[in-house]
Amino acid sequence: MTQQEPLPYDMPFPPGRPTSVTVLAIIGIVIGGFFTLCTPFSLIFFFVNLGVPNPVLDAIKQDDAVFAWTLFSTVVQWGLGILLLTSSIGSLNLKEWARKGTLGWAVASLAISVVAMILNFLWVGPKMEAAVAAAGQGNKPGGWVGQVIGIAIGVLFGIVYPLVTLYVFTRPRAVAAFGEPRMPPAA
């Protein structure tokens, strides 16, 4: 019995889930879960007065444009967190919709992160610094440490993680792993 050449549609099983997809999906579950659960609580401070003076929060509430931007970006981040969480869970099961959802999240997250960083640097940040200075709370020792940490975390999770995700989820091995299951060639 001679062995026949495989037909073009007789493809082998797609490869198993790549380790990089697994790692990024687990990180996505953690980040997406955090945003999904915690973001709604951050909105409480805009609508409930806790009786503790906060010049930054007061400045945000008094400036309609900054307040609108803050609420908009918070709600968008919440929606993106839900998308990341569901897509990451689906990615562990190699669902094609999950790969597309993850790619959509990465593009949207990059866009909102870049816009937010620019606006915060050029527009919101100076207003908040002025509010803190006007309240007599400026130049506190160690204040810059919090800013540096915030910027580092923002770049890591707002720029680096989405870029890595875009790269990994568009590699041929990942695309093949998320593809439709194929039947093995008949013996």
C-alpha positions in Angstrom: 0.0 0.0 0.0 1.4 3.3 -1.0 1.1 6.5 1.0 -0.9 9.3 -0.7 0.1 12.9 -0.6 -2.2 14.8 1.8 -4.8 16.9 0.2 -4.6 20.7 0.9 -7.7 20.5 3.2 -6.2 17.6 5.2 -4.5 19.8 7.8 -3.1 18.5 11.0 -4.7 19.4 14.3 -4.0 23.0 15.2 -1.3 23.3 17.8 -2.2 23.4 21.5 -2.6 26.7 23.3 0.7 28.5 23.1 2.3 29.3 26.5 2.4 33.0 25.7 -1.4 33.0 25.1 -1.9 31.3 28.4 0.3 33.7 30.3 -1.4 36.8 28.7 -4.9 35.4 29.3 -4.1 34.8 33.0 -2.7 38.3 33.3 -5.8 39.6 31.4 -8.1 37.8 33.9 -6.4 39.5 36.8 -6.3 43.0 35.2 -9.8 42.6 33.7 -11.2 41.4 37.0 -9.6 44.2 38.9 -11.0 46.8 36.5 -14.4 45.1 36.4 -14.8 44.9 40.2 -13.0 48.1 41.3 -13.8 50.8 38.7 -17.4 51.3 39.8 -16.3 52.0 43.3 -14.0 54.8 42.1 -17.1 56.6 40.9 -18.6 56.8 44.4 -16.2 59.6 45.4 -17.6 61.8 42.6 -21.2 61.5 43.9 -20.9 61.0 47.7 -19.3 63.5 50.0 -17.3 61.6 52.6 -16.6 64.7 54.6 -12.8 64.5 54.1 -11.3 67.5 52.2 -9.8 66.6 48.9 -8.7 69.5 46.8 -8.1 67.4 43.7 -11.5 65.8 43.8 -13.1 69.2 44.5 -11.2 70.7 41.5 -12.5 67.9 39.3 -16.1 68.3 40.4 -15.9 72.1 39.9 -14.6 71.9 36.3 -17.3 70.6 34.0 -15.0 69.6 31.2 -12.5 67.8 33.5 -15.4 66.1 35.4 -17.0 64.9 32.1 -13.6 63.6 30.8 -13.0 61.8 34.2 -16.4 60.1 34.1 -16.1 59.2 30.4 -12.6 57.7 30.7 -13.6 55.8 33.9 -16.7 54.3 32.3 -14.7 53.4 29.1 -12.0 51.7 31.3 -14.7 49.8 33.1 -16.1 48.5 29.8 -12.7 47.6 28.6 -12.0 45.8 31.8 -15.2 43.7 31.2 -14.1 43.0 27.6 -10.6 42.0 28.7 -11.9 39.7 31.5 -14.4 37.9 29.2 -12.0 37.7 26.3 -9.2 36.4 28.5 -11.4 33.6 29.9 -12.5 32.7 26.4 -8.8 32.8 25.3 -8.0 30.0 27.7 -10.6 27.9 25.8 -9.1 29.1 22.4 -12.4 30.7 21.2 -11.9 32.7 18.1 -14.3 35.4 19.4 -12.1 35.7 22.4 -9.0 36.3 20.3 -10.8 39.0 18.3 -12.1 40.5 21.6 -8.7 40.6 23.0 -7.3 42.3 19.9 -10.1 44.8 20.0 -9.4 45.4 23.7 -5.7 46.0 23.0 -6.4 48.5 20.2 -9.0 50.4 22.3 -6.9 50.3 25.4 -3.9 51.7 23.6 -6.0 54.5 22.1 -7.6 55.5 25.4 -4.3 55.2 27.3 -2.4 57.5 24.8 -5.2 60.0 24.8 -5.5 59.9 28.6 -1.7 60.3 29.1 -1.6 63.3 26.8 -4.7 65.0 28.3 -3.5 64.3 31.9 -0.1 65.7 31.1 -1.2 68.8 29.2 -4.6 69.6 30.7 -5.8 67.7 33.8 -2.5 67.5 35.6 -1.7 71.2 35.7 -5.3 72.0 36.9 -4.9 69.4 39.7 -1.4 70.8 40.7 -2.9 74.3 40.9 -5.8 73.0 43.1 -3.4 71.3 45.5 -1.1 74.4 45.6 -4.2 76.6 46.2 -5.2 74.4 49.1 -1.7 74.8 50.6 -0.8 71.1 50.2 1.8 71.5 47.4 5.4 70.4 47.6 4.8 67.6 50.1 7.8 65.4 50.6 7.6 62.2 48.5 4.7 63.4 46.3 6.7 62.9 43.2 7.2 59.2 44.1 3.5 58.6 43.7 3.5 60.3 40.4 6.5 58.3 39.1 4.8 55.0 40.3 1.5 56.0 38.7 3.2 56.8 35.4 5.2 53.5 35.4 2.0 51.5 36.1 0.1 53.4 33.5 2.8 52.8 30.8 3.2 49.1 31.8 -0.5 48.2 31.8 -1.7 50.9 29.4 0.9 50.6 26.7 3.3 47.7 27.1 0.7 44.9 28.0 -1.6 45.9 25.1 1.3 46.0 22.6 2.6 42.6 23.8 -0.9 41.2 23.5 -1.3 42.6 20.0 2.0 41.0 19.0 1.3 37.6 20.5 -2.3 37.2 19.5 -1.5 38.0 15.8 1.4 35.5 15.5 0.7 32.6 13.2 0.9 30.0 15.9 -1.7 31.8 18.1 -4.0 32.4 15.1 -3.8 28.7 14.2 -4.4 27.6 17.8 -7.6 29.7 17.9 -8.7 28.4 14.5 -11.5 25.9 13.8 -10.6 22.4 14.9 -9.8 20.2 11.9 -10.2 16.5 11.5 -7.1 14.4 11.3 -6.4 12.9 7.9 -8.1 9.6 7.2 -5.8 6.6 7.6 
